[in-house]
Amino acid sequence: MKNVVVIGGGIIGLCSAYYLQKEGNKVTIVDQSNLDRGASYVNAGYLSPSHIIPLSAPGVMKKGLKWMFNPTSPLYIKPRLDLDFLKWTWAFNKSCTQKHVNKSAPIIRDIAVLSQELFDDIITSENFNSHYEKKGLFMLCQTEKVLEEEVHTAKMANELGLSAWEVNAEEIKKMEPNVEIDAIGAAYFECDQHTTPGEFMSNMKTYLKNAGVTFFTNEKVVDVEVSNNTITAIKTDKQTIQADEFVLAAGAWSDFLSKKLGIKLLLQAGKGYRINTEKETGITIPSILCEAKAAITPMNGFTRFAGTMEIAGINHNINKVRVNAIADAVKRYYPTVEITEEEKNKAECGLRPVSPDGMPFIGKSRKCNNLTIAAGHAMMGWSMAPATGKLVSEIISEQKPSLSLEAYSPDRKF
């Protein structure tokens, strides 16, 4: 049995704690928040093997530069004279190749499919009452060009063993009869599933507390004590905590702590927004509005509209222009769905930790013997969380990992 401290209480941290305590370890979670907000609570709730294309794909940087001057654009990269940002941008641009996509797609599929299986297992074996459905995902398109791209991705998914196919407007209507949809067609990914994030997070926190996991909330880790490439303790703004092993799952804040250990994680915070409506929308199948890059999820008792990737540093400022852009996109694809000003005023945001190549950092760095890193999942944190947690536990327990860790190495070169 080891004494393990998990830094970060988002979905990655909680799943890591879950599997670590299952192995008989004594687990402590430290988080700077009250564990009730952030990316783990405002995401679209997708368990999406369909998302086999990493964020760093061909043409994305070019689009990003074009969209830089459009405040309503789906991807906004705020230019700034910051060395970490410039290094990340350079590495991101280098990753935007078809070769990188071809290499990454099966790796993304494997971890996302494993996570689906583990979500199922956790909810069933622990009797969680959180919402979880297997209804697939529409990639709704309004232009022939984008539809062609999405159908190509669906065929690529088929080659990787994932269930997906093209549907026309008439077929969309049959599958989703209770709401008007303005789309010429879609790629439908039967392989995808969805959840209500807040419910799963609540169930998981309750389970972990009952299982004896210690929580220190509203405590910020401010320093790390190191001896011979080994962490001896972490210092928060309230106490010093010693342990045998440490897990860095602090999301967009992970690179601040890794720097103290000489580990150069290239991470940028990618802000996403969500709007909820409790009105009946008639929507039963999740969808991504492809041209607008917005996501719609029917959750338990409400419908969630989410979107945008705003890379502009660590901040939680709500940009009304971007919130309105999500609402306007919904209206274009779902003409009968109304989002009120009150609902837009209640919009929230979360910061996703984005690596330059769209792949997470999972594993140990050669610069620290007893730190396991689990960060950088970008928009796939929810989809990859249980598998990441299991890998973290296997690393610390010195078991053979369920998946090859090579692609996730924190020391990989960009």
Secondary structure, 3 states (H helix, E strand, C coil): CCEEEEECCCHHHHHHHHHHHHCCCEEEEECCCCCCCCHHHHCCCEECCCCCCCCCCCCHHHHHHHHCCCCCCCEEECCCCCHHHHHHHHHHHHHCCHHHHHHHHHHHHHHHHHHHHHHHHHHHHCCCCCCEECCCEEEEECCHHHHHHHHHHHHHHHHCCCCEEEEEHHHHHHHCCCCCCCCCEEEEECCCEEECHHHHHHHHHHHHHHCCCEEECCCCEEEEEEECCEEEEEEECCCEEECCEEEECCHHHHHHHHHCCCCCCCCEEEEEEEEEECCCCCCCCCEEECCCCEEEEEECCEEEEEEEEEECCCCCCCCHHHHHHHHHHHHHHCCCCCCCHHHHHCCEEEEEEECCCCCCEEEECCCCCCEEEEECEHHHHHHHHHHHHHHHHHHHCCCCCCCCCHHHCCCCCC
